[in-house]
Amino acid sequence: MAFPIKFPHILAIGLTVGVGAYMLGGTTMFSGQGPIDPDNPVRATATAADDPELFSVRARDFSVQDRPNALAMRGRTEADASVMVSAETGGRVVDVAVREGDQVAAGDVLCRLDEATRQAALTQARAAVAQAEVDLNAAEALADNGFGAQNRVPALQAAFDGAQATFEQAELDLERTVITAPVDGLVQLPLADVGTQLAAGALCATLLNIDPLVITGQVSERDIGALSVGMDARVSLVTGEEAEGTVSFIAAVADTATRTFRVDIDIPNPEGTLRGGVTAEAAIDLPPVRGHLLPLSSLGLDGAGTIGVHTVDADNVVSFTPVSLLGDEREGVWVSGLDGDVRVIVVGQDFVEPGQEVAVTMVENGILQTSQAPAQPQDAASDEGVAQ
């Protein structure tokens, strides 16, 4: 059975034959690349060196500046001293004059011991002194008149001196029943209780001297050489408080485990508002470092991977200068390695090579310093007049 040939079939066959004939008579292209003619090679993307005009860049002048320099140290606040105030004589505690958290000054009463036995001992010692004095005076009078032995006087003198020493000791024991603060400080536990029988050397109270407050931290052996006692430091506590202090101690020997050196910073704390045991960060002020503050985008790499910047001289010839990073800020990055005032390429630096002459357009704080700078927009009133 024969199938009828319709017009669409004839049109499809015709198009197929036409396309095939065109392809056989034309030029075949694979992967988007035509035939290579050695007499007329295809050029790649044009470069600035291939252009008859100089490649255009934008540059900015930078001057050397003093960069504030500081060494960061992390540590913890501590009391300058912790004093365990002990009884110097035994006795029963009859009064505790302070409570935990009280701020006391040197000489303030902390505890009182029972005085009854000390008063009795003092009275007895006073009587013994009086009796020894009478005996000594009588013996001296008899000896002077020839009625007593001369060798009896030294013995009575010794007895008088002993009685006098016992009296002075009794007075001192009575004074010691009142226990006072040897230094200014903050009262902390442990603290004696009323009714407790204290022996000589037993604890009455604990005092923390928190003026000054001390921040103790560790500094690496690489940085310790830059520090010296007396340097100023700015301190920020994790509680949000800020203060200023002074380096008061630098260890002479590194910790054998961490190879770091202990550093102490004293912070004045006359009101006692700063607390011990708080995490703190200190910035110790060091001598300033000379450098240039550049935009981060101006940095680049040379063929060896060295960080540097492209500069232009008075003849607009490009140079590449390696730099060392000193630190970064919100305004840019601090670098060293550049001499004096320099003209740094800030736009187009990735498309130039050392020794290349370029066309330079100067910018200052992002504003083009050229007659081709865009004109200022008209004010609203002028725009409305034009619109009308």
For each residue, the residues with C-beta under 8 A, 3 or more apart:
1:
2:
3:
4:
5: 9 10
6: 9 10
7: 10 11
8: 11 12
9: 5 6 12 13
10: 5 6 7 13 14
11: 7 8 14 15
12: 8 9 15 16
13: 9 10 16 17
14: 10 11 17 18
15: 11 12 18 19
16: 12 13 19 20
17: 13 14 20 21
18: 14 15 21 22
19: 15 16 22 23
20: 16 17 23 24
21: 17 18 24 25
22: 18 19 25 26
23: 19 20 26 28
24: 20 21
25: 21 22
26: 22 23
27: 34 35
28: 23
29: 32 33 34
30: 33
31:
32: 29
33: 29 30 36
34: 27 29
35: 27
36: 33 41 42
37: 40 41
38: 41
39:
40: 37
41: 36 37 38
42: 36
43: 46
44:
45:
46: 43 50 51
47: 50 51 351
48: 51 54 55 351 352 356 358
49: 55 356
50: 46 47
51: 46 47 48 54 55
52:
53: 359
54: 48 51 316 357 358 359
55: 48 49 51 348 351 352 356 358 359
56: 348 358 359 360 361
57: 312 345 347 348 349 351 352 358 359 360 361
58: 345 346 347 348 360 361 362 363 368
59: 311 312 343 344 345 346 360 361 362 363
60: 343 344 346 362 363 364
61: 341 342 343 344 362 364
62: 292 293 294 338 341 342 343 344
63: 292 340 341
64: 290 291 292 338 339 340 341
65: 290 291 292 293
66: 288 289 290
67: 288 289 290 291 293 326 327 334
68: 285 288
69: 285 286 287 288 289
70: 234 283 284 285 286
71: 219 223 226 227 283 284 286
72: 281 282 283 284
73: 215 217 218 219 233 263 265 281 282 283 284
74: 217 279 280 281 282
75: 215 216 217 218 263 265 279 280 281 282
76: 215 216 217 277 278 279 280
77: 213 214 215 237 267 274 275 276 277 278 280
78: 213 214 215 216 276 277
79: 82 186 208 209 210 213 214 276
80: 209 210 211 212 213 214 266
81: 183 185 208 209
82: 79 188 206 207 208 209
83: 182 183 185 206 207 208 209
84: 203 206
85: 110 179 181 182 203 204 205 206 207
86: 201 202 203 204
87: 90 91 111 113 176 179 198 199 200 201 202 203 204
88: 176 179 200 201
89: 113 118 173 176 177 200
90: 87 113 197 198 199 200 202
91: 87 113 114 117 118 177 197 198
92: 113 114 195 196 197 198
93: 96 111 112 113 192 193 194 195 196 197 198 204
94: 112 113 114 194
95: 111 112 194
96: 93 99 110 111 191 192 193 194 205
97: 108 109 110 111 112
98: 102 104 108 109 110 187 191 205
99: 96 102 187 191
100: 187 188 189 191
101: 186 187 188
102: 98 99 186 187
103: 184 185 186 187 272
104: 98 108 110 181 184 185 186 187 207
105: 108 181 184
106: 180 181 182 183 184
107: 180 181
108: 97 98 104 105 180 181
109: 97 98 112 178 179 180
110: 85 96 97 98 104 179 180 181 187 204 205
111: 87 93 95 96 97 178 179 192 198 204 205
112: 93 94 95 97 109 115 177 178 179
113: 87 89 90 91 92 93 94 176 177 178 179 198
114: 91 92 94 117 118 177
115: 112 118 119 174 177
116: 119 120
117: 91 114 120 121
118: 89 91 114 115 121 122 170 173 174 177
119: 115 116 122 123 174
120: 116 117 123 124
121: 117 118 124 125 170 173 174
122: 118 119 125 126 167 170 171 173 174
123: 119 120 126 127
124: 120 121 127 128 170
125: 121 122 128 129 163 166 167 169 170
126: 122 123 129 130 167 170
127: 123 124 130 131
128: 124 125 131 132 163 166 167
129: 125 126 132 133 160 163 164 166 167
130: 126 127 133 134
131: 127 128 134 135 163
132: 128 129 135 136 156 159 160 162 163 164
133: 129 130 136 137 160 163
134: 130 131 137 138
135: 131 132 138 139 156 159 160
136: 132 133 139 140 153 156 157 159 160
137: 133 134 140 141
138: 134 135 141 142
139: 135 136 142 143 148 152 153 156
140: 136 137 143 144 153
141: 137 138 144 145
142: 138 139 145 147 148
143: 139 140 146 147 148 149 150 152 153
144: 140 141
145: 141 142 148
146: 143
147: 142 143
148: 139 142 143 145 152 153
149: 143 152
150: 143 153
151: 154 155
152: 139 143 148 149 155 156
153: 136 139 140 143 148 150 156 157
154: 151 157 158
155: 151 152 158 159
156: 132 135 136 139 152 153 159 160
157: 136 153 154 160 161
158: 154 155 161 162
159: 132 135 136 155 156 162 163
160: 129 132 133 135 136 156 157 163 164
161: 157 158 164 165
162: 132 158 159 165 166
163: 125 128 129 131 132 133 159 160 166 167
164: 129 132 160 161 167 168
165: 161 162 168 169
166: 125 128 129 162 163 169 170
167: 122 125 126 128 129 163 164 170 171
168: 164 165 171 172
169: 125 165 166 172 173
170: 118 121 122 124 125 126 166 167 173 174
171: 122 167 168 174 175
172: 168 169 175 176
173: 89 118 121 122 169 170 176 177
174: 115 118 119 121 122 170 171 177
175: 171 172 178
176: 87 88 89 113 172 173 179
177: 89 91 112 113 114 115 118 173 174
178: 109 111 112 113 175
179: 85 87 88 109 110 111 112 113 176 204 205
180: 106 107 108 109 110
181: 85 104 105 106 107 108 110 184 185 205 207
182: 83 85 106 207
183: 81 83 106 207 209
184: 103 104 105 106 181 209 211
185: 81 83 103 104 181 207 208 209 210
186: 79 101 102 103 104 207 208 209 210 272
187: 98 99 100 101 102 103 104 110 191 205 206 207
188: 82 100 101 191 206 207 208
189: 100 206
190: 203 206
191: 96 98 99 100 187 188 204 205 206
192: 93 96 111 196 198 202 203 204 205
193: 93 96 196
194: 93 94 95 96
195: 92 93
196: 92 93 192 193
197: 90 91 92 93
198: 87 90 91 92 93 111 113 192 202 204
199: 87 90 202
200: 87 88 89 90
201: 86 87 88
202: 86 87 90 192 198 199
203: 84 85 86 87 190 192 206
204: 85 86 87 93 110 111 179 191 192 198
205: 85 96 98 110 111 179 181 187 191 192
206: 82 83 84 85 187 188 189 190 191 203
207: 82 83 85 104 181 182 183 185 186 187 188
208: 79 81 82 83 185 186 188 276
209: 79 80 81 82 83 183 184 185 186
210: 79 80 185 186 213 269 272 274 275 276
211: 80 184 268 269 270 272
212: 80 245 248 266 267 268 269
213: 77 78 79 80 210 266 267 269 274 276
214: 77 78 79 80 248 264 265 266 267
215: 73 75 76 77 78 235 245 264 265 267 280 282
216: 75 76 78 262 263 264
217: 73 74 75 76 262 263 265 282
218: 73 75 255 258 260 261 262 263
219: 71 73 223 224 227 260 261 263
220: 223 224 259 260 261
221: 224 254 259 260 261
222:
223: 71 219 220 226 227
224: 219 220 221 227 250 254 261 263
225:
226: 71 223 286
227: 71 219 223 224 231 247 250 263 284
228: 231 247 250
229: 247 248 249 250
230: 246 247
231: 227 228 246 247 284 285 286
232: 244 245 246 284 285
233: 73 244 245 246 247 265 282 283 284 285
234: 70 242 244 282 283 285
235: 215 242 243 244 245 265 267 280 281 282 283
236: 241 242 280 281 282
237: 77 240 241 242 243 274 278 279 280
238: 278 279 280
239: 275 278
240: 237
241: 236 237 273 274
242: 234 235 236 237
243: 235 237 267 268 269 274
244: 232 233 234 235 267
245: 212 215 232 233 235 265 266 267 268 282
246: 230 231 232 233 265 266
247: 227 228 229 230 231 233 250 263 264 265 284
248: 212 214 229 264 265 266
249: 229 262 263 264
250: 224 227 228 229 247 261 262 263 264
251: 254 261 262 263
252:
253: 261
254: 221 224 251 258 259 260 261
255: 218 258 259 260 261 262
256: 259
257:
258: 218 254 255
259: 220 221 254 255 256
260: 218 219 220 221 254 255
261: 218 219 220 221 224 250 251 253 254 255
262: 216 217 218 249 250 251 255
263: 73 75 216 217 218 219 224 227 247 249 250 251
264: 214 215 216 247 248 249 250
265: 73 75 214 215 217 233 235 245 246 247 248 282 284
266: 80 212 213 214 245 246 248
267: 77 212 213 214 215 235 243 244 245 274
268: 211 212 243 245
269: 210 211 212 213 243 272 273 274
270: 211
271:
272: 103 186 210 211 269
273: 241 269
274: 77 210 213 237 241 243 267 269 278
275: 77 210 239 278
276: 77 78 79 208 210 213
277: 76 77 78
278: 76 77 237 238 239 274 275
279: 74 75 76 237 238
280: 74 75 76 77 215 235 236 237 238
281: 72 73 74 75 235 236
282: 72 73 74 75 215 217 233 234 235 236 245 265
283: 70 71 72 73 233 234 235
284: 70 71 72 73 227 231 232 233 247 265
285: 68 69 70 231 232 233 234
286: 69 70 71 226 231
287: 69
288: 66 67 68 69
289: 66 67 69 326 334 336
290: 64 65 66 67 336
291: 64 65 67 326 334 335 336 338
292: 62 63 64 65 323 334 335 336 338 342
293: 62 65 67 329 331 332 333 334
294: 62 298 299 309 332 333 334 335 344
295: 298 332 333 346
296: 299 328 332 333
297: 346
298: 294 295 309 344 345 346 349
299: 294 296 307 308 309 323 333 335
300: 307 308 309 310 320 349 350
301: 305 306 307 308
302: 305 306 308 320 322
303:
304:
305: 301 302
306: 301 302 322
307: 299 300 301 322 323 324 325
308: 299 300 301 302 320 321 322 323 337
309: 294 298 299 300 320 321 323 335 338 342 344 345 349
310: 300 318 319 320 344 345 349 352 354
311: 59 318 319 320 321 338 342 343 344 345
312: 57 59 316 317 318 319 343 345 358 360
313: 316 317 319 343
314:
315: 357
316: 54 312 313 357 358 359 360
317: 312 313 355 356 357 358
318: 310 311 312 345 352 353 354 355 356 357 358
319: 310 311 312 313 354 355
320: 300 302 308 309 310 311 354
321: 308 309 311 337 338 342
322: 302 306 307 308 337
323: 292 299 307 308 309 335 336 337 338
324: 307 335 336 337
325: 307 328 333 334 335
326: 67 289 291 334 335 336
327: 67 333 334
328: 296 325 332 333 334
329: 293 332 333 334
330:
331: 293
332: 293 294 295 296 328 329
333: 293 294 295 296 299 325 327 328 329
334: 67 289 291 292 293 294 325 326 327 328 329
335: 291 292 294 299 309 323 324 325 326 338
336: 289 290 291 292 323 324 326
337: 308 321 322 323 324
338: 62 64 291 292 309 311 321 323 335 342
339: 64 342
340: 63 64
341: 61 62 63 64
342: 61 62 292 309 311 321 338 339
343: 59 60 61 62 311 312 313 360
344: 59 60 61 62 294 298 309 310 311
345: 57 58 59 298 309 310 311 312 318 348 349 352 358 360
346: 58 59 60 295 297 298 349 363
347: 57 58 363
348: 55 56 57 58 345 351 352 358
349: 57 298 300 309 310 345 346 352
350: 300
351: 47 48 55 57 348
352: 48 55 57 310 318 345 348 349 356 358
353: 318 356
354: 310 318 319 320
355: 317 318 319
356: 48 49 55 317 318 352 353
357: 54 315 316 317 318
358: 48 54 55 56 57 312 316 317 318 345 348 352
359: 53 54 55 56 57 316
360: 56 57 58 59 312 316 343 345
361: 56 57 58 59 368 369 370 372
362: 58 59 60 61 368 369 370
363: 58 59 60 346 347 366 367 368 369
364: 60 61 367 369
365:
366: 363
367: 363 364 373
368: 58 361 362 363 372 373 374
369: 361 362 363 364 373
370: 361 362 373
371:
372: 361 368
373: 367 368 369 370
374: 368
375:
376:
377:
378: 382 383 386
379: 382 383
380: 383 384
381: 384 385
382: 378 379 385 386
383: 378 379 380 386 387
384: 380 381 387 388
385: 381 382 388
386: 378 382 383
387: 383 384
388: 384 385
